[in-house]
Amino acid sequence: MPPLTPADLIPYDPFDGMRFGPTTCFLSGQPVGPDETIPVFADWLQARYQLSDRPIQLLDQRTVQFRDLRLPASPAVQHRINELESRVEVAAAAGPAALRALGDDTLFLWMGKMFYGIFITELLNEFEPLIKPKYPLAENAALVRRFQAFFQLLQGLRVPTEYADFVPGSIFVLEADPAEDVTPFECDDDLNTLVFSIKLDKAVLVACLVDIGLIGQAMGKVYQDAQRPLHPVQIAEFKARVYYAAHLLHVVPDIYPRTPRPGDTKLVFDALIDDVTGAIFNPWENGPYTQALAEMWQRWNITLADVVQKPTEPLSLLYDEAGTPRTLSTWPPAQ
């Protein structure tokens, strides 16, 4: 590929004029034809997990198939993303350790591309909704600001990118114990907090996509304790903790690209939190957390009443009553 120029290292801003649509590359803004697209969920994912015809229900209640989720992309962007997908495909076949070895920056970009594809589909549908969403994404000013920051960091899909003294997001890679794990693939998200999760056989990846690593720091001990094969019900609890932490995150980082100079080979970002005197997280409240946890545990028939038997100590299956990491081979436990 030709060497990068300073112009290549200036982030594309589609929010200037809201240039989202099928005729411009989603990462560079270059004009593209109707056939110049990439799948939101890579072809290898669709083939491995038979996803092509699987439906996804959107916020306005319409249904699309995985194969129909696509993004307009220039040939150069397609080339870089295809290289990324090839690396992830090899790692995914090898398991959780190989995925972790790719590094958080790589996994951020890979998961971020899928999240972006879902988010922008929802956003564009709001202009002609089948059923008007109760809480339209475009009317949430804080969410739009968060999404703008995320999109800048996603420029790493287009050109080599360096994040100066921060990580773009918090990435967690868990290992599901295959003994009771019968789900080869699933994905879910929280569009309002920019959290995305995907399961590939026994690897479960959870990403907070614009927190500059703050949730990763807050979840550090729990994540360290979770570095072992986990029963799926324990993974659900871990995800509930991450999703709720993302809900509590009070700050949106300001992302600043450095001015490129001749000879530069990377786009470099700095990140700042505007109000360093304020709280980073809102206070933890057991009520909303237990609701989130009970929702994650529905498939195991664990009810909210089960979760709040001790109101000040919500039920945990990751830890025992002494706070020690809990080994759980089956659920419900064998009598």
QUIFENUR-V162331 format. One record per backbone hydrogen bond with DSSP energy under -1.0 kcal/mol. NH is the residue of the N-H (numbers start at 0). CO is the residue of the C=O. E is the energy in kcal/mol with one decimal. If there is no record, write none. Layout:
NH_CO_E + NH_CO_E
This chain:
8_4_-1.0 + 9_6_-1.3 + 15_12_-1.0 + 16_14_-1.4 + 18_13_-3.1 + 19_17_-1.8 + 24_29_-3.1 + 25_71_-2.7 + 28_24_-1.9 + 31_22_-2.2 + 35_32_-1.5 + 36_34_-1.5 + 37_70_-2.3 + 39_68_-2.7 + 45_41_-2.4 + 46_42_-2.4 + 47_43_-2.5 + 48_44_-2.2 + 50_45_-1.9 + 53_50_-2.0 + 55_63_-3.2 + 57_61_-2.9 + 60_57_-2.1 + 63_55_-2.4 + 65_53_-1.9 + 66_51_-1.7 + 67_64_-1.3 + 68_65_-1.6 + 70_37_-2.8 + 72_35_-2.1 + 77_73_-2.8 + 78_74_-2.1 + 79_75_-1.9 + 80_76_-2.5 + 81_77_-2.6 + 82_78_-1.8 + 83_79_-2.0 + 84_80_-2.8 + 85_81_-2.0 + 86_82_-1.7 + 87_83_-2.3 + 88_84_-2.7 + 89_85_-1.8 + 90_86_-2.0 + 91_87_-3.2 + 92_88_-1.7 + 94_90_-1.3 + 98_94_-1.7 + 99_95_-2.6 + 100_96_-1.9 + 101_98_-1.1 + 102_99_-1.6 + 106_102_-2.1 + 107_103_-2.7 + 108_104_-1.8 + 109_105_-2.3 + 110_106_-2.8 + 111_107_-2.6 + 112_108_-1.9 + 113_109_-1.1 + 114_110_-2.4 + 115_111_-2.8 + 116_112_-2.0 + 117_113_-2.0 + 118_114_-3.0 + 119_115_-3.1 + 120_116_-1.3 + 121_117_-2.2 + 122_118_-2.6 + 123_119_-2.6 + 124_120_-1.9 + 125_121_-1.1 + 126_123_-1.3 + 127_124_-1.0 + 139_136_-1.9 + 143_139_-2.4 + 144_140_-2.1 + 145_141_-2.1 + 146_142_-2.8 + 147_143_-2.2 + 148_144_-1.9 + 149_145_-2.2 + 150_146_-2.6 + 151_147_-1.8 + 152_148_-1.7 + 153_149_-1.6 + 154_151_-1.6 + 155_152_-1.4 + 156_153_-2.3 + 157_154_-1.7 + 158_154_-2.1 + 161_266_-2.9 + 163_268_-2.8 + 169_207_-1.6 + 171_205_-2.8 + 173_203_-3.3 + 175_201_-3.4 + 176_229_-3.3 + 187_196_-2.0 + 189_194_-2.4 + 193_189_-1.0 + 194_189_-1.6 + 195_206_-2.4 + 196_187_-2.8 + 197_204_-2.4 + 198_185_-3.0 + 199_202_-3.1 + 200_183_-3.6 + 202_199_-2.3 + 203_173_-2.4 + 204_197_-3.0 + 205_171_-2.6 + 206_195_-3.0 + 207_169_-2.6 + 208_193_-2.8 + 211_167_-1.4 + 213_210_-2.3 + 216_212_-1.9 + 217_213_-2.2 + 218_214_-2.3 + 219_216_-1.3 + 222_218_-2.9 + 223_219_-2.3 + 224_220_-2.5 + 225_221_-1.1 + 226_223_-1.4 + 227_225_-2.3 + 229_174_-2.8 + 233_230_-1.6 + 234_230_-1.8 + 235_231_-2.1 + 236_232_-1.2 + 237_233_-2.3 + 238_234_-2.7 + 239_235_-2.1 + 240_236_-2.2 + 241_237_-2.1 + 242_238_-3.1 + 243_239_-2.3 + 244_240_-2.2 + 245_241_-2.4 + 246_242_-1.5 + 247_243_-1.7 + 248_244_-1.2 + 249_279_-3.9 + 253_271_-3.5 + 255_269_-3.1 + 257_267_-3.1 + 263_260_-2.4 + 266_159_-2.7 + 268_161_-2.5 + 269_255_-2.8 + 271_253_-2.5 + 281_247_-2.9 + 288_284_-1.6 + 289_285_-3.0 + 290_286_-1.7 + 291_287_-2.2 + 292_288_-2.7 + 293_289_-2.7 + 294_290_-1.9 + 295_291_-2.0 + 296_292_-1.6 + 297_294_-1.1 + 299_296_-1.5 + 300_297_-2.3 + 301_296_-1.6 + 306_302_-1.9 + 307_303_-2.0 + 308_305_-1.0 + 312_309_-2.1 + 314_306_-2.3 + 319_323_-2.5 + 322_319_-2.1 + 325_317_-3.1
